[in-house]
Amino acid sequence: MYVPTPTQHDPRPTGQPWWLVIGPGFAALIGLFLLTVIYRFDGESPLRIDLGMSSQALLLNGLVSYLVAAAIAFPAGLLLSARFPTSVTVPALVLMLMGVLLVAFVPGSGLLLVGRVLNGLGAGAVLGVTVALIRRLRTGRGIAAGVAAGLGVLALAIAPVLGGLLSDATGFRVVFVVAALFVFVALVVAGVIGIVTLAKPKHA
């Protein structure tokens, strides 16, 4: 049987600890939630009504722009996070926070596009980081992937319901202010995990 000598390295990857997934995973769920929260459960959109937009304008500025930006950022998050996930997650969350706050206080449809693009870039990047970290888990990779996928679908499905109820009661801007608070929490969590990772002694 082949045994690596002290001067050789075992080619198998060492993997990542499961807790590294918490920060970007939480952020990815927020990103998926924000994708569909612009619509209400009945298909209408309080955001569209308040900003005086047409359905086509909301589709392009609010949904398509988000998806395109996320699709562009996803490969970057997937590839760049292999060794330094926090270095990708934190800037992505900053972009998400800027985008959410911009949508929360947007005066018209023009800046909505900018906010949704920023939000999509951040969401796509953290989703890529999450996928990359799950692929590198030492154990429980299949369970983690299944749980993440299930929670992601739930976030997409529940966003129009919760967002619609809150928008009807307080207005769509409050929905994004609350979302900004969750993004900030995810940013803090990612930062703490990054600090813990740096402080953790490296084993040869």
N, C-alpha and C positions, 0 to 999 in steps of 0.2 A: 504494500500500500504506500502511496506517495505521501510523504510528510514534508512540509516546507521547512527548509533550513532556516537558521536565525537570520541569514542575510536575504532571504526571499520573503515575499509577501503572499498571503493567501488572497487569491483574486476575488473571493466572494465579498460583496459589500457588507459593511458592518451594520448598516441600517440606521434608522433614526428612532429615538424614544418617542412613545405615543403622545406625550404631553406637548411636543412641539406643534402638533396639529391643532391644538385648542385655539390659539390666537387667529391664525388665518382661516381656520374652519368656521369659527364664529363670524368672522368678517364676511366670508363667502355666503353664509346664510343670510346675513343682512343684505348683501348685494343682490341675491336672488329675490328676497322680499321686495326690495326697491324696484326691481324690474317690473313687477305687475301691480304695484300699489297705486300707480297712477290711474288705474281703472277701478270701478266699483264692481261688486259682485253681480250686478245686473248688466254690466257692459258699458254703463255710462261713466263719465269722469267728472267729478267735481272740479278738478284742476282745469279741465277744458272749459267748463262753464265759467269759472271765475276769471280766467284769462281771456275769454272771448275767442277761443280758437275753434277751428273746424275739426271734425273728426280726422280728416286726412293730415292736417298740420300736427295734431297730437300724435298720430301714428308715426310720422316721420321724425318730429323733434323729440318726442318722448320715449318711443319704443325702439324704432329702427336705429336711431343714433346710439342708443345705449347698447344694443346688441352688436353693432359694428365695432364700437370702441372696445367692448369686452372681448370680441373675437380677435382684435388686434393685440390686446394686452395679454391674453391667455397664454400664448406660446412663450412670451417673455417671462412670465411668472413661472411657467413650467420648467424652462431651461435654466434660468438664472438662480433659482432657489435651491439647487441641488446641494450647495455647500453653505450658503448664507441666506437662509429663508427670511430672517428678520430684516435683512438689508433690503429685501424686496417688499415685505409685508408692510413695514412702517411707512415708506413713501406712498405705497398704494392706498393705505388707509387715510393718509393726509389728503390725497386726491379725492377719495370718497367723501371725506368730511367737507372739503371745499365745495364739491358738487352738490351735496345734500343741503348745505346751508344756502348755496346760491339758489337752488330751487325753492327753498322755504321762503326766501325773501325776494324772489324774482318779481319785478314790476310788470313784465310782459313776456310774450312768447319768444322774443329774440334771445334773451339770456337763458331761457329754459333749455335751449339746445346746448349751450356751453356747459350748463350744470349737469345735464344728463350725459354728455360726453365724458366729463371729468369723473362722474360717478361710475360710468361704464368701464373706463380705463382702470380705475381702482378695483372694481369688482372682478373684472377679468383677470387681473394680476393675482389677487388673493385666491381666486378659484384655481388658477394654475399652480400656485404654491401649495394649496391644500392637496391637489391631486398628486403633485410630486412627493410630498411628505408621506402620504398614504402609501404610495408605491414603494417607499423606502423603509417602511415599518419593519421591525425585526419579527414581530409576531402579530397575529390578528388582523392581517391586511384585508382579508375578505370581509370580516365583520365590520371593520372600520369603513370600508368602501360602501357596504350595504347601508349602514347607519347614516353615513353622510349623504348618500343618494336619497334615502327616504326622507331625511330632514329637509333636503333641498327641494324635493317635490312638495312637501308640506308647506314650506315657506312660500313657494310660488302660488300654491292654491289658497292659502289663508290670507295672503296680503290683500286681495281685493275685498275680502269680507271685513277684516279688522280696519283696513284703511278706509273703506266706505263708511263704516259705522262712525269712526272718529271724524271723518271729513264732514259727514252730515251733522254731527253734533257741534263741531268746533271750527271747521274749515280745513282745507287741504294743507295749509301751511303748518298747522300744528302737527300733522302726521310727519312731516319732514323734520321738524324741530325735535320731535321725540326720536326719530330715526338717527338724527345727528348725535343725540346723547348715547345711543347704543354704539354708533361708530366710534365715538370717543372712548367708550369703555373698552371696545375691541382694541383700540390703539394703545391704551394703557396696558392691557393684558399682553399684547404682542411685545411691547417695550420691556415689561417685567420678565417675560420669558426669554427675550433676547439677552437681558442682563444676566439672568441665571445661567443661560447657556455659555456666555463668555466667562463667567466666574467658575463654572464647573471644571475641575481639573481634567486635562486630556490624558487618556491612557494610551500608551504605546501599543 
